[in-house]
């Protein structure tokens, strides 16, 4: 695996970096020098080690950590869906009310 592939691998599994930073690195990866790629790889490699250690510690403390994350995400998506449905309902009710006015 060459350096670019390794960087992309780290970026794809990273949980910490901002999405815009990831997008910027991915879009400019072909324009970077070998030294720049090496520097980015070193930073990402270190970040990956730290991220792994943090997750391992979190799992020792809370073995159901990923299950809880999944539940929380499901709740968030459900609430978002309900909010969208409520907006649609309000639009439909307003249109119906407007039809009965005429």
N, C-alpha and C positions, 0 to 999 in steps of 0.2 A: 504494500500500500504506500503510495507516495505521500508527500507532505500535504498536498492539497486534499487528497482523499481523507487523510487522518483529521485534518482541520474540519472538513465537512461532517465527518463522523461525530466529532466532539460537539459541533454546533447542533446537529440533529438530536442529540440526546441531552443537551444542556437544559437545566431547569432554572438557572439563575440569571443568565444574560437577558437583557432587554431584546425584544423581537426586532426592533429597529437596528440594533447593533449587529445582530445575527444577519439580518437582511443586507446590511451594508458590507459586511465581510464577504458574504456569499457573492454579492454582485461585483465586488472588486478583486476577488481572489485571483483571477487570471492576469491581473495587472501588477500584482505584487512581486517584488524581488524575492530571491531565495532567503536573504537575511530577514526580510519582513515576514515571510512565511514561517521561518524558524522561530522568530519572536512570538508570533501569534500562537504557534503550536505550543511553545513552552508555557505561555500564559494559560491556554486552554487545558493543557495537560495538568497543570497545577490546580486549576479550578476544578477539573474533573475529579482529581484525588480528594480535594476538600469536600466537594459535593457528595462523593461516595461515603466519606467518613461521617459526615453529618447525617446522611440517610441511615447509615448503619447504627449510629447512636440513637437516632429517633426510633428506629425499629426495635432496638433493645428496650427502650423506655415504653414504647407503645407498639406492640406487635401488630395491631390492627390499623396502623397509620394509613396505609394505602386504601384500605376499605373505607376508613373515615373520609379520606380525600374524595373517593368516588361517591360516597353518599352526599357529601357537601356539594360536589359538582352537580350531582343529579338534582338536588334541591334547588340550586341556583338556576339550572336550566328549566326546571319545572316552573319556578316563579317567573322567569323571563317569559316563558310560553303563556302563562296565565295573564301577564300584563299585556302581551300582544293580543290575546283573545279579547281582553276587556276593551282595548282600543278599537278593535274591529266591531265589537258589540255596540259601542257608543256611536260609531260611524253609521252602522245599520239602523240603530234606533233614531238617530237624527234624520236620516233619509226617510224613514217611515213617518216620523212626525211631520216632516216637510210635505210628504205626499198627502197626509190627512188635512193639512192646512188648506190645500188647494181644493 
